[in-house]
């Protein structure tokens, strides 16, 4: 699990101590599932939630990256993040985030940046049957 410390002034070199008591009442997996469900129901079935990062600042939240994918090209790229309050489980700024996710998704889906679908024309040799002895012929009268 990654942790980001927001708004902690530290010197670029030297020794320093970081002390902060935080309350994390929901798990990273719960936050990811909550965001994934919201994306499917409210935004697009082509978006999904990735592994969250714990962000410790004025408040503590799970920052859940959101990716865009298509059946033909797979994951195209990240279109934004959704923050989930680690103490209460509420998703933060959903209306603003929804609009930003949709704008970035439209930009990624443009023909210039979308990966083209190319089916395999040659079957890899690992999937071809290996030569074997022929089975004896069965003759029925």
C-alpha positions in Angstrom: 0.0 0.0 0.0 1.3 3.4 -0.9 0.9 6.5 1.3 1.1 10.1 0.2 1.8 12.8 2.7 0.0 16.0 1.5 0.9 19.4 3.0 3.8 18.2 5.1 6.7 20.7 4.7 10.0 18.8 4.8 13.5 19.7 3.8 14.9 18.0 0.7 17.7 16.5 2.7 18.2 15.7 6.4 16.5 13.8 9.2 12.9 14.6 10.1 10.1 13.0 12.1 6.5 12.6 10.9 3.9 12.0 13.5 0.2 11.9 12.8 -2.6 9.8 14.1 -5.1 8.9 11.4 -8.3 6.9 11.5 -8.9 4.5 8.6 -12.3 3.0 9.0 -12.7 1.5 5.5 -10.3 -0.7 3.6 -8.6 0.1 0.3 -10.6 -2.7 -1.3 -13.9 -1.3 0.0 -13.0 2.2 -1.5 -12.0 0.6 -4.8 -15.2 -1.4 -5.1 -17.4 1.6 -4.1 -15.8 3.7 -6.8 -16.0 0.9 -9.4 -19.7 0.5 -8.7 -20.4 4.2 -8.9 -18.5 4.3 -12.3 -20.5 1.5 -13.7 -23.9 2.9 -12.5 -23.4 6.6 -13.0 -20.6 7.3 -15.5 -19.7 4.5 -18.0 -19.3 0.8 -18.2 -16.0 1.4 -19.9 -14.4 2.8 -16.8 -12.9 1.0 -13.9 -11.2 1.6 -10.5 -7.6 0.7 -9.9 -5.6 0.2 -6.6 -6.1 3.1 -4.2 -3.4 5.1 -2.4 -3.8 6.4 1.1 -3.5 10.2 1.2 -2.7 11.8 4.6 -3.2 15.6 4.8 -5.8 17.8 6.4 -8.1 14.8 6.1 -7.3 11.2 5.3 -8.7 9.7 2.1 -8.2 6.8 -0.4 -7.3 8.2 -3.8 -8.7 5.7 -6.4 -7.3 6.0 -9.9 -9.9 5.6 -12.7 -9.0 4.0 -16.1 -10.8 3.9 -19.4 -10.8 0.7 -21.4 -12.4 -0.9 -24.5 -13.0 -4.5 -25.4 -10.8 -4.1 -28.6 -7.8 -2.2 -27.1 -7.9 -3.0 -23.4 -6.9 -0.3 -21.0 -6.4 2.9 -22.9 -5.3 5.1 -19.9 -6.1 6.8 -16.7 -8.8 9.5 -16.9 -8.7 10.8 -13.3 -9.1 9.9 -9.6 -11.9 9.7 -7.1 -11.1 10.5 -3.4 -13.0 8.4 -0.8 -13.0 9.6 2.9 -11.1 7.0 4.8 -13.0 7.6 8.0 -16.6 7.7 6.7 -16.5 6.2 3.3 -18.1 9.1 1.4 -16.9 9.8 -2.1 -15.7 13.4 -2.5 -16.8 16.0 -5.2 -18.6 13.5 -7.4 -20.3 16.0 -9.7 -17.1 17.8 -10.5 -15.2 14.5 -10.9 -17.8 13.0 -13.1 -17.6 15.9 -15.6 -13.8 15.8 -15.6 -13.7 12.0 -16.1 -16.1 12.3 -19.1 -14.1 15.1 -20.7 -10.8 13.1 -20.3 -12.5 10.0 -21.6 -13.7 11.8 -24.8 -10.2 13.1 -25.4 -8.7 9.6 -25.0 -11.3 8.0 -27.2 -10.4 10.2 -30.2 -9.3 8.3 -33.2 -5.7 9.7 -33.0 -5.0 8.2 -29.6 -7.0 4.9 -29.6 -5.1 1.7 -30.2 -6.2 -0.2 -33.3 -7.6 -3.7 -32.9 -5.5 -6.2 -34.8 -6.5 -9.8 -34.6 -3.8 -12.5 -34.6 -3.4 -13.7 -38.1 -0.9 -16.4 -37.1 -1.6 -18.8 -34.3 1.5 -19.0 -31.9 3.2 -22.4 -32.2 2.6 -23.0 -28.4 -1.1 -23.5 -29.3 -0.6 -25.7 -32.3 -1.0 -29.5 -31.8 2.3 -31.4 -31.8 2.9 -34.3 -34.2 2.0 -37.6 -32.6 1.7 -41.2 -33.7 -1.5 -42.1 -35.5 -4.0 -44.2 -33.6 -4.5 -47.7 -35.0 -7.3 -48.0 -37.4 -10.4 -49.7 -36.1 -12.2 -51.8 -38.7 -15.8 -53.0 -38.0 -17.4 -55.7 -40.0 
